[in-house]
Structures are given as C-alpha cells and as structure tokens.
Amino acid sequence: PAVTRTDRGHGRRATRTIKVVDVPAWVEFSGAMQVAQLRRTVTRKGRRTVEIVYLITSADARTAPPALLAAWVQSHWEIENRLHWVRDVTFDEDRSQIRTGNTPRVMAGLRNTAITLLRLDGHHNIAAALRHHARDTDRTINLLLTA
C-alpha cells in the first residue's frame, strides 16, 4: 500500500509518497519485517527535484502501517532540521577540533542547552539570537538565570 502527502511551505511544494511491503526473502537483514520506498518530489521556483530513499524496519505492518512510517520519517527530519542542522551550521560543529574523551559530548550538550534556552525565550533564528545575546552579556546572564 502507498500513502501520499503534499505540503506547502518555505517557498516550496513537497509531495512524499511511501510504499511499503513485507520484507522479501532475498533481503538478508536480521529482524527486518518491512521494506519501504519513500519518494520526495519537491518543486521550488518552478524547479522540480526527486529523491528516492529506501527504508528497512523491524516493525511489522500492524505496528507500523505506511502512514505511521511516513510520520516517523517526517519527525526524524524535523529533529534533524531543528537541532542537528542548527548545530552543524550555526555552531560549525562538523569542523570542531574537539574529538577526544568526553569533551565532544559535553560540548554537544552545551550547544543543545543554548539552543533550547533560546527557543524557550521565543527565538526561531538561533544564529540571530546568538548575535543578539552576544552584544549584551547582561541579557545573556538574565536568560540563563530566568529560563
């Protein structure tokens, strides 16, 4: 069975279609119950792009019907866009030289805390919020103490 959903926003139209089947016998993936094909067609400024990805899950069809699988994939990308992308782009995390011991996890935790505090303070653009707070240390301290 297939499920299709179309969304509009951010200057684009995105259509996502997911097709799900029980895992074929030739797929040698321990515990696999379903295989899915997710097709994303995005139109932005008249330009159309198509991306196809394949998924394997250990969830059976009763536990995870196509609509639920599509929602899981969508929520994964929301997390990716709201957190990991911000960490990668705003904090330039991928180029960080911090690589040993617990320090990478500590820094990731501090970055996540900063993002969370700024979102709780009503900011949507984290880069702009960081610049805004960097100009006034009293504002930053107040945010830390009142959040």
CYANA upper distance limits for C-alpha pairs under 8 A (distance plus 0.5 A):
  1 PRO  CA     19 LYS  CA      6.25
  1 PRO  CA     20 VAL  CA      6.47
  1 PRO  CA     21 VAL  CA      7.87
  1 PRO  CA     66 PRO  CA      7.63
  2 ALA  CA     17 THR  CA      7.14
  2 ALA  CA     18 ILE  CA      5.93
  2 ALA  CA     19 LYS  CA      4.80
  2 ALA  CA     20 VAL  CA      7.11
  2 ALA  CA     66 PRO  CA      7.23
  3 VAL  CA     17 THR  CA      6.06
  3 VAL  CA     18 ILE  CA      5.91
  3 VAL  CA     19 LYS  CA      7.23
  3 VAL  CA     66 PRO  CA      6.82
  3 VAL  CA     67 ALA  CA      6.62
  3 VAL  CA     70 ALA  CA      8.41
  4 THR  CA     15 THR  CA      7.44
  4 THR  CA     16 ARG  CA      6.08
  4 THR  CA     17 THR  CA      4.75
  4 THR  CA     18 ILE  CA      7.06
  5 ARG  CA     15 THR  CA      6.16
  5 ARG  CA     16 ARG  CA      5.85
  5 ARG  CA     17 THR  CA      7.04
  6 THR  CA     13 ARG  CA      7.56
  6 THR  CA     14 ALA  CA      6.04
  6 THR  CA     15 THR  CA      4.71
  6 THR  CA     16 ARG  CA      6.84
  7 ASP  CA     13 ARG  CA      6.30
  7 ASP  CA     14 ALA  CA      5.80
  7 ASP  CA     15 THR  CA      6.98
  8 ARG  CA     12 ARG  CA      6.31
  8 ARG  CA     13 ARG  CA      5.01
  8 ARG  CA     14 ALA  CA      6.88
  9 GLY  CA     13 ARG  CA      7.12
 11 GLY  CA     44 ARG  CA      6.78
 11 GLY  CA     45 LYS  CA      7.99
 12 ARG  CA     42 VAL  CA      7.19
 12 ARG  CA     43 THR  CA      6.09
 12 ARG  CA     44 ARG  CA      5.04
 12 ARG  CA     45 LYS  CA      7.85
 13 ARG  CA     42 VAL  CA      6.12
 13 ARG  CA     43 THR  CA      5.70
 13 ARG  CA     44 ARG  CA      7.13
 14 ALA  CA     40 ARG  CA      7.24
 14 ALA  CA     41 THR  CA      6.15
 14 ALA  CA     42 VAL  CA      4.85
 14 ALA  CA     43 THR  CA      6.98
 15 THR  CA     39 ARG  CA      8.45
 15 THR  CA     40 ARG  CA      6.22
 15 THR  CA     41 THR  CA      5.65
 15 THR  CA     42 VAL  CA      6.91
 16 ARG  CA     38 LEU  CA      7.30
 16 ARG  CA     39 ARG  CA      6.10
 16 ARG  CA     40 ARG  CA      5.08
 16 ARG  CA     41 THR  CA      6.99
 17 THR  CA     37 GLN  CA      8.49
 17 THR  CA     38 LEU  CA      6.19
 17 THR  CA     39 ARG  CA      5.71
 17 THR  CA     40 ARG  CA      7.18
 18 ILE  CA     36 ALA  CA      7.05
 18 ILE  CA     37 GLN  CA      6.05
 18 ILE  CA     38 LEU  CA      4.92
 18 ILE  CA     39 ARG  CA      6.90
 18 ILE  CA     66 PRO  CA      7.17
 18 ILE  CA     70 ALA  CA      6.99
 19 LYS  CA     36 ALA  CA      5.93
 19 LYS  CA     37 GLN  CA      5.74
 19 LYS  CA     38 LEU  CA      7.12
 19 LYS  CA     66 PRO  CA      7.45
 20 VAL  CA     34 GLN  CA      7.19
 20 VAL  CA     35 VAL  CA      6.27
 20 VAL  CA     36 ALA  CA      4.78
 20 VAL  CA     37 GLN  CA      7.07
 20 VAL  CA     66 PRO  CA      6.59
 21 VAL  CA     34 GLN  CA      6.15
 21 VAL  CA     35 VAL  CA      6.04
 21 VAL  CA     36 ALA  CA      6.91
 22 ASP  CA     33 MET  CA      6.41
 22 ASP  CA     34 GLN  CA      4.88
 22 ASP  CA     35 VAL  CA      6.71
 22 ASP  CA     60 ASP  CA      8.43
 22 ASP  CA     61 ALA  CA      8.05
 23 VAL  CA     27 VAL  CA      7.22
 23 VAL  CA     32 ALA  CA      6.98
 23 VAL  CA     33 MET  CA      5.77
 23 VAL  CA     34 GLN  CA      5.04
 23 VAL  CA     35 VAL  CA      5.85
 31 GLY  CA     58 SER  CA      5.97
 32 ALA  CA     56 ILE  CA      6.85
 32 ALA  CA     57 THR  CA      6.00
 32 ALA  CA     58 SER  CA      4.95
 32 ALA  CA     59 ALA  CA      8.11
 33 MET  CA     56 ILE  CA      8.10
 33 MET  CA     57 THR  CA      6.50
 33 MET  CA     58 SER  CA      5.32
 33 MET  CA     59 ALA  CA      6.42
 33 MET  CA     60 ASP  CA      5.85
 33 MET  CA     61 ALA  CA      8.36
 34 GLN  CA     56 ILE  CA      6.43
 34 GLN  CA     57 THR  CA      5.97
 34 GLN  CA     58 SER  CA      7.17
 34 GLN  CA     59 ALA  CA      7.39
 34 GLN  CA     60 ASP  CA      6.88
 34 GLN  CA     61 ALA  CA      7.67
 35 VAL  CA     54 TYR  CA      7.71
 35 VAL  CA     55 LEU  CA      6.17
 35 VAL  CA     56 ILE  CA      5.15
 35 VAL  CA     57 THR  CA      7.05
 36 ALA  CA     54 TYR  CA      6.12
 36 ALA  CA     55 LEU  CA      5.49
 36 ALA  CA     56 ILE  CA      6.94
 37 GLN  CA     52 ILE  CA      7.40
 37 GLN  CA     53 VAL  CA      6.40
 37 GLN  CA     54 TYR  CA      5.10
 37 GLN  CA     55 LEU  CA      6.88
 38 LEU  CA     52 ILE  CA      6.17
 38 LEU  CA     53 VAL  CA      5.78
 38 LEU  CA     54 TYR  CA      6.67
 38 LEU  CA     55 LEU  CA      8.18
 39 ARG  CA     50 VAL  CA      7.51
 39 ARG  CA     51 GLU  CA      6.28
 39 ARG  CA     52 ILE  CA      4.97
 39 ARG  CA     53 VAL  CA      7.08
 40 ARG  CA     50 VAL  CA      6.12
 40 ARG  CA     51 GLU  CA      5.65
 40 ARG  CA     52 ILE  CA      6.84
 41 THR  CA     48 ARG  CA      7.35
 41 THR  CA     49 THR  CA      6.22
 41 THR  CA     50 VAL  CA      5.00
 41 THR  CA     51 GLU  CA      7.07
 42 VAL  CA     48 ARG  CA      6.10
 42 VAL  CA     49 THR  CA      5.82
 42 VAL  CA     50 VAL  CA      6.98
 43 THR  CA     47 ARG  CA      5.91
 43 THR  CA     48 ARG  CA      4.82
 43 THR  CA     49 THR  CA      7.00
 44 ARG  CA     48 ARG  CA      7.04
 59 ALA  CA     63 THR  CA      6.47
 59 ALA  CA     64 ALA  CA      6.32
 60 ASP  CA     64 ALA  CA      6.45
 60 ASP  CA     65 PRO  CA      8.35
 61 ALA  CA     65 PRO  CA      5.49
 61 ALA  CA     66 PRO  CA      8.33
 64 ALA  CA     68 LEU  CA      6.08
 64 ALA  CA     69 LEU  CA      6.38
 65 PRO  CA     69 LEU  CA      6.82
 66 PRO  CA     70 ALA  CA      6.64
 67 ALA  CA     71 ALA  CA      6.78
 68 LEU  CA     72 TRP  CA      6.69
 69 LEU  CA     73 VAL  CA      6.80
 70 ALA  CA     74 GLN  CA      6.68
 71 ALA  CA     75 SER  CA      6.56
 72 TRP  CA     76 HIS  CA      6.65
 73 VAL  CA     77 TRP  CA      6.98
 74 GLN  CA     78 GLU  CA      6.83
 75 SER  CA     79 ILE  CA      6.83
 76 HIS  CA     80 GLU  CA      6.72
 77 TRP  CA     81 ASN  CA      6.44
 78 GLU  CA     82 ARG  CA      6.40
 79 ILE  CA     83 LEU  CA      6.25
 79 ILE  CA     84 HIS  CA      7.64
 80 GLU  CA     84 HIS  CA      5.43
 80 GLU  CA     85 TRP  CA      6.47
 81 ASN  CA     85 TRP  CA      5.56
 81 ASN  CA     86 VAL  CA      7.57
 82 ARG  CA     86 VAL  CA      6.92
 83 LEU  CA     87 ARG  CA      6.70
 83 LEU  CA    112 ASN  CA      8.07
 83 LEU  CA    115 ILE  CA      8.35
 84 HIS  CA     88 ASP  CA      6.52
 85 TRP  CA     89 VAL  CA      6.43
 85 TRP  CA     90 THR  CA      8.46
 86 VAL  CA     90 THR  CA      5.77
 86 VAL  CA     91 PHE  CA      7.59
 86 VAL  CA    126 ILE  CA      7.87
 87 ARG  CA     91 PHE  CA      5.60
 87 ARG  CA     92 ASP  CA      7.11
 87 ARG  CA     93 GLU  CA      6.34
 87 ARG  CA    111 ARG  CA      7.56
 87 ARG  CA    112 ASN  CA      8.39
 88 ASP  CA     92 ASP  CA      5.40
 88 ASP  CA     93 GLU  CA      5.25
 88 ASP  CA     94 ASP  CA      6.29
 89 VAL  CA     93 GLU  CA      7.70
 90 THR  CA    126 ILE  CA      7.89
 90 THR  CA    127 ALA  CA      6.23
 91 PHE  CA    111 ARG  CA      8.28
 92 ASP  CA     96 SER  CA      7.38
 98 ILE  CA    103 THR  CA      7.16
 98 ILE  CA    104 PRO  CA      6.25
 99 ARG  CA    103 THR  CA      7.62
 99 ARG  CA    104 PRO  CA      6.28
100 THR  CA    104 PRO  CA      7.37
102 ASN  CA    106 VAL  CA      6.74
103 THR  CA    107 MET  CA      6.55
104 PRO  CA    108 ALA  CA      6.63
105 ARG  CA    109 GLY  CA      6.59
106 VAL  CA    110 LEU  CA      6.73
107 MET  CA    111 ARG  CA      6.62
108 ALA  CA    112 ASN  CA      6.58
109 GLY  CA    113 THR  CA      6.59
110 LEU  CA    114 ALA  CA      6.70
111 ARG  CA    115 ILE  CA      6.73
112 ASN  CA    116 THR  CA      6.57
113 THR  CA    117 LEU  CA      6.56
114 ALA  CA    118 LEU  CA      6.67
115 ILE  CA    119 ARG  CA      6.66
115 ILE  CA    126 ILE  CA      7.22
116 THR  CA    120 LEU  CA      6.58
117 LEU  CA    121 ASP  CA      6.67
117 LEU  CA    143 LEU  CA      7.93
117 LEU  CA    144 LEU  CA      8.10
117 LEU  CA    147 ALA  CA      7.06
118 LEU  CA    122 GLY  CA      7.07
118 LEU  CA    123 HIS  CA      6.02
118 LEU  CA    124 HIS  CA      8.46
118 LEU  CA    126 ILE  CA      7.41
118 LEU  CA    129 ALA  CA      7.38
119 ARG  CA    123 HIS  CA      5.39
119 ARG  CA    124 HIS  CA      6.71
119 ARG  CA    126 ILE  CA      8.28
120 LEU  CA    147 ALA  CA      7.86
121 ASP  CA    143 LEU  CA      8.12
121 ASP  CA    147 ALA  CA      8.11
123 HIS  CA    129 ALA  CA      6.80
125 ASN  CA    129 ALA  CA      6.70
126 ILE  CA    130 LEU  CA      6.58
127 ALA  CA    131 ARG  CA      6.93
128 ALA  CA    132 HIS  CA      6.56
129 ALA  CA    133 HIS  CA      6.63
130 LEU  CA    134 ALA  CA      6.43
131 ARG  CA    135 ARG  CA      7.05
132 HIS  CA    136 ASP  CA      7.88
133 HIS  CA    137 THR  CA      7.13
133 HIS  CA    139 ARG  CA      6.71
133 HIS  CA    140 THR  CA      6.00
134 ALA  CA    140 THR  CA      7.90
136 ASP  CA    140 THR  CA      7.19
137 THR  CA    141 ILE  CA      6.68
138 ASP  CA    142 ASN  CA      6.56
139 ARG  CA    143 LEU  CA      6.70
140 THR  CA    144 LEU  CA      6.84
141 ILE  CA    145 LEU  CA      6.70
142 ASN  CA    146 THR  CA      6.49
143 LEU  CA    147 ALA  CA      6.26
